[in-house]
């Protein structure tokens, strides 16, 4: 394929076509996807040592997993923030520090790369041969803190910003010479892309700036309530980097833990609805439609942005970019007969319209809506969040925190489909 449309370079010392991406997703593995993916790519961990090495909650060093690109993609980079929720007080953060979510010492030393991190053209058509990095998450605060808490019995390192600062280790491995960069993330890592996308662009352009308290300064100057700038609907208007938002209108983590947390339903009136959306009664469906309506209302302000993209489906899912089954597979979710990877790729490479908003539940027959529960009615989670349910963070405000911002670049595209395109059309709402 010849040169893509609209190619151009940034007026900076390093010609970097930059984008930031935020992606929210479910972590469920299906038999259909297992048939497609015959082998799994395992990538070893790299521990970053040095002056700023005490960054995880327990004081352990930052870490990442890097799989090198090849051929035409060897000068391009995809950085993926890992997600896994927040801790919200000293007790919960101290407990987290004793698990793999708060310590790189306790993490598995290899990661499976799939979805947007896959190295197979059939599974990840546009990014399979890029340098792909997964940044490990161990601070419990979306890679944002820069302080230490101590008392007589506890020391906690809230130093997520320093995990991000450890990216300088990657600059020396070729990132500084990148031609194209995409910053992406899942769940709490998706939120981190909002905070760090402009920072990365500046680093690659040769200028490093620090915003007060690591939040967007323009946002901070626009409100008397600084904490609002930690939420995407308030931060996004001030972000300069082109972005793409991938999210479910019924994000299953927000539904289970923010909209109807267990503490608000001691008698379990919502238990059947949570385990099977088809079992929700009329009143519960109305509540869920209200959640969707509030989110779409918050998104209205971004639909007219010329460089913004969206994929808002009506599936009960969470973290849809890292899982092959939802990212790009024969049975992955569709809007207008397009998979998530197709819409993201079309937006990134300026191939066509990239604003897709699904019709309201239950119209979409391509959704999986696989929500595993144990016998007590608690959402089942495994040790690595790569099967079962992927933990995320959601806000009680209108728009969820697990959204993602992405960046723009230009490159030719290899063959897309593993077989004939599917024909599973359904209605949708047009955006823009």
C-alpha positions in Angstrom: 0.0 0.0 0.0 1.3 3.5 -0.9 1.8 6.4 1.5 -1.2 7.2 3.7 -3.3 10.2 3.4 -2.4 13.5 5.0 1.2 12.6 6.1 3.0 15.4 7.9 5.7 16.0 10.5 5.7 17.9 13.8 7.8 21.0 14.0 10.1 19.7 16.7 13.7 18.4 17.1 12.3 14.9 16.9 9.8 14.2 14.1 7.3 12.3 16.2 3.7 11.7 15.1 2.3 11.4 18.6 -1.0 10.1 19.9 -2.4 9.2 23.2 -4.9 6.5 23.7 -7.2 5.4 26.5 -8.9 2.2 26.5 -11.3 0.5 28.9 -11.9 -3.2 28.6 -13.2 -6.5 29.8 -10.7 -9.3 30.5 -12.6 -12.5 29.5 -11.2 -15.3 27.3 -13.6 -17.2 25.1 -13.2 -20.5 23.4 -13.7 -18.8 20.0 -10.7 -16.5 20.6 -8.6 -19.5 21.9 -9.1 -21.2 18.5 -7.8 -18.2 16.7 -4.8 -17.5 18.9 -2.7 -20.7 18.7 0.3 -19.5 20.7 0.8 -16.7 23.3 3.6 -14.3 23.3 5.4 -14.1 26.6 7.6 -11.1 27.3 10.1 -10.9 30.2 10.1 -8.0 32.8 12.8 -5.3 32.9 13.4 -3.8 36.3 14.5 -0.1 36.2 17.1 0.7 38.8 18.6 4.1 39.7 18.0 7.2 41.8 14.1 7.1 41.5 13.8 3.3 42.1 11.5 3.3 45.1 8.2 4.0 43.4 5.7 1.1 44.1 3.6 1.2 47.3 6.1 -1.1 49.0 9.2 0.8 47.7 10.1 -1.7 45.0 11.4 -0.4 41.7 9.5 0.4 38.5 9.2 -2.2 35.7 8.1 -2.7 32.2 7.9 -5.4 29.5 9.3 -4.6 26.0 8.9 -6.6 22.8 11.0 -5.1 20.1 9.5 -4.1 16.7 10.7 -5.1 13.3 10.8 -4.1 9.7 8.7 -1.0 8.9 7.6 -0.8 12.5 11.0 -0.8 14.2 11.0 3.0 14.7 7.4 3.1 16.0 6.4 2.7 19.7 3.2 1.7 21.5 3.3 2.3 25.3 0.5 0.6 27.3 -0.3 1.6 30.9 -1.4 -1.4 33.0 -4.6 -0.9 35.0 -5.9 -2.4 38.2 -8.0 0.1 40.2 -7.1 2.4 43.0 -6.5 2.1 46.7 -8.3 4.8 48.6 -6.9 5.1 52.2 -3.9 4.0 54.2 -5.4 0.7 55.2 -6.3 -0.4 51.6 -3.0 0.9 50.2 -1.0 -1.0 52.9 -2.9 -4.1 52.0 -2.3 -3.5 48.3 1.4 -3.0 49.0 1.6 -6.6 50.1 0.3 -7.9 46.8 1.4 -7.9 43.2 -0.7 -4.7 42.6 1.6 -2.8 45.0 4.9 -4.4 44.4 7.0 -5.4 41.4 8.8 -7.9 43.7 5.5 -9.9 43.8 4.6 -9.7 40.1 5.0 -12.5 37.6 8.2 -11.8 35.8 6.7 -12.5 32.3 3.6 -11.1 30.7 1.4 -12.4 27.9 0.9 -9.9 25.1 -2.3 -10.0 23.2 -4.9 -7.6 21.6 -3.2 -4.3 20.9 0.1 -5.7 22.2 0.0 -8.8 19.9 2.9 -9.5 17.5 0.7 -11.2 14.9 -0.5 -9.3 11.9 -3.7 -11.3 11.8 -4.5 -10.3 15.4 -3.2 -6.7 15.5 -2.9 -5.5 11.9 -1.5 -2.0 12.4 0.7 -2.3 15.5 2.0 -5.9 15.5 5.5 -4.9 14.3 5.9 -1.8 16.5 8.0 -1.7 19.7 5.3 -2.6 22.2 5.8 -1.8 25.9 3.6 -2.6 28.9 4.3 -0.3 31.9 3.6 -2.1 35.2 1.2 -0.5 37.6 2.1 -0.7 41.3 1.2 2.7 42.9 -2.5 2.5 43.3 -3.1 6.0 42.0 -3.0 5.9 38.1 0.7 6.7 37.9 0.3 10.1 39.4 1.6 10.4 43.0 4.9 11.8 44.2 5.0 11.6 48.0 5.9 9.2 50.8 3.6 8.4 53.8 5.1 7.3 57.1 3.8 6.6 60.6 5.1 4.5 63.4 4.4 1.2 61.6 3.9 1.9 57.9 5.8 3.4 55.0 4.0 3.8 51.7 5.4 5.2 48.5 2.8 7.1 46.6 5.2 7.7 43.7 3.4 6.7 40.5 4.7 9.8 38.7 8.2 8.4 39.1 7.1 5.2 37.4 6.3 7.4 34.5 9.5 9.2 34.8 11.3 5.9 34.4 10.4 6.1 30.8 13.7 7.8 30.4 15.1 4.3 30.4 13.2 3.6 27.2 14.4 6.8 25.6 17.9 5.3 25.6 16.5 2.2 23.9 15.2 4.0 20.9 12.1 5.8 22.0 13.8 9.1 21.6 14.2 8.4 17.9 10.6 7.3 17.4 8.8 8.2 14.3 5.3 7.4 15.6 4.1 6.9 19.1 0.9 5.7 20.6 0.2 5.9 24.3 -2.6 3.6 25.5 -3.9 2.2 28.7 -6.5 0.0 30.4 -8.8 1.0 33.3 -6.7 3.0 35.8 -4.0 3.0 33.2 -6.5 4.4 30.7 -6.9 7.4 33.0 -3.2 7.8 33.2 -3.0 8.4 29.4 -5.1 11.6 29.9 -2.5 12.9 32.4 0.6 11.9 30.6 -0.1 12.2 26.8 1.0 15.9 26.5 4.0 15.2 28.8 5.2 12.4 26.5 4.8 14.6 23.5 6.9 17.3 25.1 9.6 14.8 26.2 9.9 13.5 22.7 10.0 17.0 21.3 12.9 17.9 23.6 11.0 19.9 26.2 10.0 18.5 29.5 7.5 20.4 31.6 5.9 19.6 35.0 2.4 20.7 35.8 1.5 21.6 39.4 0.8 18.4 41.3 1.1 16.5 38.0 -2.3 17.6 36.8 -3.1 19.7 33.8 -2.3 23.4 34.7 -5.0 24.8 32.3 -7.6 22.6 34.0 -6.4 23.6 37.5 -6.7 27.3 36.5 -10.2 26.8 35.3 -11.7 25.5 38.6 -11.6 26.1 42.3 -11.9 22.4 42.9 -8.5 21.0 41.8 -9.6 17.4 42.4 -12.0 17.6 39.4 -8.9 17.6 37.1 -8.4 14.0 38.1 -11.5 13.1 36.1 -11.4 12.9 32.3 -14.5 15.0 31.4 -12.8 18.0 33.1 -9.3 17.3 32.0 -10.0 16.5 28.3 -10.9 20.0 27.2 -7.4 21.1 28.1 -5.5 18.2 26.5 -3.7 19.2 23.3 -2.9 15.7 22.0 -5.5 14.1 19.7 -7.4 11.4 21.6 -9.6 8.4 21.1 -12.1 7.2 23.8 -12.9 3.5 23.9 -15.4 2.6 26.6 -18.6 0.6 27.2 -21.7 2.7 28.0 -22.4 0.1 30.7 -18.9 -0.4 32.0 -19.2 -3.4 34.1 -16.8 -2.3 36.9 -18.6 1.0 37.2 -22.0 -0.8 37.3 -20.9 -3.2 40.0 -18.8 -1.0 42.2 -19.9 2.6 41.7 -23.5 2.6 40.4 -24.6 -0.3 42.7 -21.8 -1.1 45.1 -22.4 -4.1 47.4 -22.7 -1.8 50.4 -25.8 -0.1 48.8 -27.5 -3.5 48.2 -27.2 -5.5 51.4 -30.3 -7.7 50.5 -28.9 -8.5 47.0 -31.8 -7.1 45.0 -29.3 -6.4 42.1 -27.5 -9.7 42.3 -29.4 -11.4 39.5 -29.1 -8.3 37.3 -25.4 -8.0 37.9 -24.7 -11.7 37.0 -27.0 -11.6 33.9 -28.2 -8.3 32.4 -31.0 -10.2 30.8 -32.4 -10.8 34.3 -32.7 -7.1 35.1 -36.2 -5.8 35.8 -37.7 -2.7 34.2 -36.6 -0.4 37.0 -33.1 -1.7 36.9 -32.9 -1.3 33.1 -34.1 2.3 33.5 -31.2 2.9 36.0 -28.7 1.4 33.6 -30.0 3.5 30.7 -29.6 6.5 32.9 -25.9 5.6 33.4 -25.5 5.4 29.6 -27.4 8.7 29.0 -25.2 10.6 31.5 -22.1 9.3 29.9 -23.2 10.2 26.4 -24.2 13.7 27.6 -20.6 14.2 29.0 -19.2 13.0 25.7 -21.2 15.6 23.6 -18.5 18.2 24.2 -15.9 16.1 22.4 -17.9 14.8 19.4 -17.1 18.0 17.4 -13.4 17.9 18.0 -11.8 17.3 14.6 -9.0 15.0 15.8 -11.1 13.0 18.4 -12.3 9.5 18.0 -14.7 7.2 19.9 -16.0 3.7 20.2 -18.7 3.5 22.8 -20.4 0.2 22.7 -23.3 -1.2 24.7 -21.6 -4.3 26.0 -21.2 -5.1 29.7 -17.5 -5.2 29.6 -14.3 -3.5 30.9 -10.8 -3.1 29.3 -11.4 -4.1 25.7 -8.0 -3.3 24.1 -5.7 -5.9 25.7 -7.9 -8.9 25.2 -7.8 -10.4 21.8 -11.4 -11.6 21.9 -12.6 -8.0 22.1 -9.9 -6.1 20.2 -9.8 -8.0 16.9 -11.2 -11.5 16.4 -13.9 -13.3 14.4 -16.4 -12.9 17.2 -15.4 -9.5 18.6 -18.0 -6.8 19.3 -19.1 -4.6 16.4 -20.6 -1.2 15.7 -21.7 -0.7 12.1 -20.0 -4.0 11.3 -16.6 -2.6 12.5 -14.4 -4.0 15.2 -12.7 -1.9 17.8 -9.3 -2.4 16.2 -10.7 -1.2 12.8 -12.1 2.0 14.2 -9.0 2.8 16.3 -6.8 2.1 13.3 -8.9 4.2 10.9 -8.7 7.1 13.4 -5.0 6.8 14.0 -4.1 6.6 10.3 -6.8 9.0 9.1 -8.6 6.4 7.0 -12.1 7.5 7.6 -14.8 8.2 10.2 -13.9 7.2 13.7 -17.0 8.2 15.8 -19.0 5.1 16.7 -21.7 5.1 19.4 -23.8 2.0 19.8 -27.6 1.8 20.3 -28.9 1.2 23.8 -28.9 -2.2 25.4 -30.1 -4.8 24.5 -29.9 -4.1 20.8 -26.3 -5.2 20.1 -26.2 -9.0 19.5 -22.4 -8.9 19.0 -21.7 -8.3 22.7 -20.3 -11.0 24.9 -21.6 -9.8 28.3 -19.6 -12.5 30.0 -19.6 -11.6 33.7 -18.2 -14.4 35.9 -19.5 -14.7 39.4 -18.6 -17.1 42.2 -21.4 -18.8 44.1 -21.6 -16.0 46.7 -22.4 -13.5 44.0 -19.0 -11.8 44.1 -17.3 -10.8 40.8 -14.7 -13.4 40.2 -11.1 -12.2 39.7 -8.0 -14.3 39.1 -4.5 -13.4 40.2 -3.4 -11.6 37.0 -6.6 -9.9 35.8 -6.0 -11.6 32.4 -8.9 -13.9 32.8 -12.2 -13.3 34.6 -12.8 -9.7 35.4 -10.3 -6.9 35.0 -10.3 -4.4 37.9 -10.8 -0.8 36.9 -11.6 2.6 38.3 -14.8 4.5 37.7 -16.0 7.9 38.8 -19.3 8.8 40.3 -19.5 11.7 37.9 -21.1 11.5 34.5 -18.3 10.0 32.5 -16.2 7.0 33.6 -12.5 7.3 34.3 -11.5 4.3 32.3 -11.5 6.1 29.0 -8.5 6.6 26.9 -6.8 9.2 24.8 -4.8 8.3 21.7 -2.4 9.9 19.2 -2.2 10.3 15.4 0.3 8.9 13.0 0.5 7.7 9.4 1.6 4.4 7.9 0.6 1.8 5.3 -1.7 -1.0 6.5 -1.3 -4.8 6.0 -4.2 -7.1 5.3 -6.9 -6.7 7.9 -9.2 -9.7 8.2 -8.5 -13.4 9.0 -11.4 -14.4 6.8 -14.5 -12.9 5.2 -15.9 -9.8 6.9 -18.8 -10.7 9.2 -22.3 -9.3 8.5 -23.8 -8.6 11.9 -25.4 -5.2 11.4 -27.4 -3.5 14.1 -28.7 0.0 14.7 -26.5 2.6 16.2 -26.5 6.3 17.1 -24.5 8.5 14.9 -22.1 10.9 16.5 -20.7 14.2 15.2 
